[in-house]
Amino acid sequence: MVELTLPTLVALAAADAVNPCELAVLTLALVAILTRYPRERKKVLRVGLAFTAAIFLMYLLYGLVLINIFKGITAIVGIKIWLYRVLGIVGIILGAFNIKDFFAYGSFGFVTEVPKKWRPTMKNIIAGITSAKGAFITGLIVALFLTPCTMGPYVICCGLLEPLSIIETIPWLLLYNIIFVLPMIAITLIIYFGFTTIDVVYGWREKNLRLLHLVAGIILVAIGLALLFG
C-alpha cells in the first residue's frame, strides 16, 4: 500500500502554495481595501487574515469531502493500487500542463489558473470587500473559483490519505492547508508592516508567473511518477 509521507505532503502543499491563482486573488482583495482605505494598515491586516482564514476553512472542508469520496470509491472497487496509479497519472498530467504554461503560457487555449470567463465575476465579488467580515464571506465564495487551478495537488494528497480514519487525516489536512496559505499570510504581513507595497507584490507575481508554474509542474510530475511506478 502506498502511504503518504511528510516530505510528500510538504511537496504537494508547496506546489499548491506557489500556484499563481491564490496569490492573485489575495492581491485583488488587498487592492480593493487599499483603494478604499489607503492609510489604514490595520484594516489591510484584518482583511488579509480574514480572507486567508476563509480559504483555509473551505479547503479543510474540501479535504474531508474528498477523502470520504475516495473511501467510497475504494470500497466499491476494492483494489486500492489502481487509485494510486490514477492519482499518479493525474499528477503527471497536471504537472505537464503547468510546465506547458512556463514554455508557452496560454497555449492550447487554456492556462492552469482560474478560467478566464470566471475572472470578471470573481473580480467584481472581490471588489466589494469593505471589512474583515466581508473579506471572510468573500473568501468562502472565492474558494469555489480557485478549485480548477489549485485542487490538483490536494486531490492527490487526499487520495493518499484515504486509508486513514477521518480523525487521523485531520492533522495532515491542517498541515497541508497551513503550508497552502503561508504565502497569503506572508503577503498580508509584509504589506501591513510596510516592507513592500501591493504594487510590488503584484509586479513580482506577474514577473515570475511562468516560473511559479514551472516549479509546481516539476513537483507534480515527480510525485506523479513516484506514485505511478511505486
N, C-alpha and C positions, 0 to 999 in steps of 0.2 A: 504493500500500500504506500502511495506517495504521501508524505507528510509535509505540512507547512513548517518551515524553519524560520527562525528570527531573521537571518540575512535575506531570505526570500521575501518575507513580508516587508522588510525595510526597503528592499529594492523596488517592489511593486508600488509601495506608497510613495517612494521618491519619484518614480515615473509619473505617478498621478499628480504629485505636488508641483512638478515643473511644467505641467500642462498649461499652455498659454490661456486656456479658457478661464480658469479660476482667477488668474492674475488680471485678466481683462475685466471681469465682472466686478471685482473689488475696486479696481481703478475707476470704473464708471460710477460706482456708489460713492467713493470719496470725492470725485469730481463734482457730483451732484450736490453734496453737502458743502463743499468748499465754495462752490459758486454762490450758494445762498448765505453762507456764514464764513466769509474768508478769514476772519480774525479769531474764530472760536475753535481752538485746537482741542479742547475737551470734548466738544461735540463730534469732532472727527474721530477721536479715540472711542467714544461711546458707539458711534455709528459703525465704525470698522469692526469692533469687537462683537457687537450685536449681530451684524451681518455674518461674520465668521461663525458665531455660535449657531446660527440658524442652519448654515451649510453643514456644520459638524453634526448637528442633531438629525437632519434629514438623511445624511449619508449613513449614520449609525442605524437608522431605521431601515434604509435600503439594504444594508448588510444583513440584518436579521431576516428580512423577507427573502433575499437571495439564497441564504443558507437553507431556509426551510424549503424553497423551491428545489434546490439541489438534493435535499434529503428525500423529497417526494420522487424525484427522477430516479435516484439510485434505488429506492425501494421498489420501483416498478421494473426497472431494467435489471437490477441485481448484479451487474458487473461494473464495479467502480473504475477499473483501469481504463475503460473507454471514456469515462468522464474526464480523466486526466489527459488523455490523448486529445480529446476535443478541445479542452482548455489550452493545451499546448498549441494546437493549430490556430485557435483564436488569438493567442498571444503573438504568434509569428505574423499573422495577417495584419493585426492592428499595429504591430511594430513596423512592418513593411510600409503601411500607409503613412505612418509618422516619418519614416526615413524618406519616403517619396516627397513629403512636404518640405524636407530640407533641400533636396536636389531640384525639385520642380514644384514649388509652392502653388497649390490650387490646380495642378494638372488633373486631367481626367474628370474635371468638372466638380471637384469637391475638395474640402480640407478637413482634417481631423480636429475640428473645432465646432463651436455652436453653428448649426446650419444658417447660411446667410439669410434665408427667408424668415428665420425666427428673430434675427438680431434687432430689427426695428421695434418689435413688440417688447423684447427684453429691455432695450434702452429706454423705452417710454415708461416701463414699470419702475426701473431703477431711478429714473429722473425725478420720480415723485417722492423720493425719500426726503423727509424733513426732520426726523427724530430717530432715536435709538430703537424705539418700539416699531416705528415704520420700517427701519432697516431690518429688524428681525423678521417681521412678516414678509417683507420683500425677499429676504434671503430664503425663506421657506419656498416661495414661489419660484425664484430664480434657480433653485436647485434642480427643478424639473428641466430647465433649459440646458443645464450642464450635463445631463445624463448621456447624451450621444457622444460627447467628446471626452468624458472623464471616467466612464464606467468600465472600460476595458480591463485595466489592472485590478479594479475592485472585484469584478466578476470572477477573475482568475483566483484572487485571494479567497473569496467566499466559497468557491468550488473546492479549494484545498482545505477549508475549514469544515466541510460537510461531515467528516467522520466524528467530529467532536459534538458534545452536547451543547445546547444553546447557551447554557451558563458558562461552559468552558470557552466558548467563542468570544464572549464579551470583552475580556482583556485584550485579545488580539484585535478586535474591531476598534476598541478605544485607542490602542497604539497606532493602528493604521491611520485612523482619522486625525489623530493629533499630528502625525507627520504630514498628512494631506493638507491641513490648514496652516501649517507653520509659516509658509510664505505669506499668507494673508495676514497673519498676526504680525510678522516682521515688517511688512509694508506699512501697516497701521501704526506701529510703534515708531518707526523711523521718521514718518511724516509728523506724528504727534510731537516728538522730541526735536523736530526741526533739523534733522540730519540731512534731509533732502526735501524735494518738492514733488508733488504729484506729476508735474510735467516731466521731471527727470525719470521717475519710475515708469511712466508711460513710454517715454523715449527709449529707455533701456529695454522694455519689453518688445517694442517694435524692432529695435536693432538686433535683438537676439532671438527673435521669433523662430526662425528656422533652426537655430542651434538647439533651442528647447525641444523642438520636435525630434531632432536627431538623437538627443540624449534619451528621451522617452522611448524612441523607437528601438535603440540598441538594447536597452534594458528589457523591453518586452520580447524582442526576438530571442535574446539569450535565455530568458526564463521559459519561453515557449519551446525552444529546442530542448532544454533540460527536462521539461515535462513530457515532451513527445518521445524522447529517447531514453528517459529514465536517468 
